[in-house]
Amino acid sequence: MTNIKIKSVRGRRVTLTLPEPVELGNYIIKARGFCVATVELEDGTVGTAFALDRGAPVAEAINTLIAKPYAEIFSGDPLKAWDTLLRQSSAALSSGAALRGFSLVDLAAYDAVARHEKRTVGAGFNKEKKKLPTWAVIGYPPSRGPEEIAWEVKAAVEAGAVGVKLPVGKTPELTRDRIIAALDTKLCPVSTDLAWSCRTPEDAMKIVGGLDLAWVEDPFIPGSLDELRKLRSLLQVPLASGDDEAHLYHPQAFIETGAVDMLRIDATCQGGLSRLIQLDEYLTKAGLPISWHVYDAWHSQIASIIGATTFSLEFSAPGASVDPLAEMIFANKAQTTSTDKYGWQFTMPDLPDESMALSGGAKWIPIPQS
């Protein structure tokens, strides 16, 4: 890469109020908070990345811990800058809000350099996008009954999804009934995200026991390796975990302990593209397939850059309130083709610090094919 200098690195919090609260078990979400990271090069080229901040001070971490030293270190190669800064400040940057911010700055830097060089991120690695399986996240809000599930399965499949994933409902009984309603359509494979709602393997089995699912995801809070191993021994279907594990022991902790059949990976909180490049040989050797946690803009390209096997990419429909910022970007794809040519191939909408998410419920439109 040529010698490229950074003018500024910034983090900003954007809050999108949801038109209808999302109830995941006992957890009620009325708004989604995002951190938007921006890397501006000296020539004015801007790269961006975003992610749910989960209420953590991610933007603050970028602005106080990362922005100045990252800009000073950077000379055009995000991988080199990532490695150098982590080794200088690993105690601060290896977990939590700081790792989330560091991950987003890394992704934004790749976007900026690719846009500067008028190419996609993947093209910088001489990689073309692979044909990857696209799954639809459906069933929002989770308070919806099973009688409302079949139409969305059909709509998602018609939009190009090869499978669907449902979140945990307001009660374990409702969760199971909604999963069964999706399975009964027989239109595609079905998986479920239990969103850390179970305390024991027995709790999880009451929901998913005997169901022919593509996988069961995140039944327990992070750190529950013993519970995962026990549940895995009881299940007849694959077990996955890893969403929002914002620390550098992921995914090794899952692999080395035999806790899961499939890895959930999220570049926005687990080290960005640079860390996944460094982990690629290890992941490939481990042989566990990857189910990427939303954020298709970069995960579709990262999955094509690294050699590890991808099992699924995820999308949600505009208006579903799963990832309302990504849904805004998805809904506007037809109008942003000219600015979507380079980098991560998405256009960040110009949003105030606080605004409303898209309303009207899930509106499935054709899913961009990798």
Secondary structure, DSSP 8 states (H G I E B T S, - for coil): -----EEEEEEEEEEEEEEEEEEETTEEEEEEEEEEEEEEETTS-EEEEEEE-TTS-HHHHIIIIIHHHHHHH-SS-HHHHHHHHHHHSHHHHSBHHHHHHHHHHHHHHHHHHHHHTTSBTGGGGT-------EEEE---STTS-GGGTHHHHHHHHHHT-SEEEEE--SSHHHHHHHHHHHHHT-SS-EEEE-TT--SSHHHHHHHHTT---S-EE--S-TT-HHHHHHHHHH-SS-EEE-TT--BTTTTHHHHHHT--SEEEE-TTTTTHHHHHHHHHHHHHHH---EEE-S-HHHHHHHHHHS-S-EEEEEEE-TTS-SSHHHHHHHHTGGG-TTTSSSBTS-------SEEE---SS---------
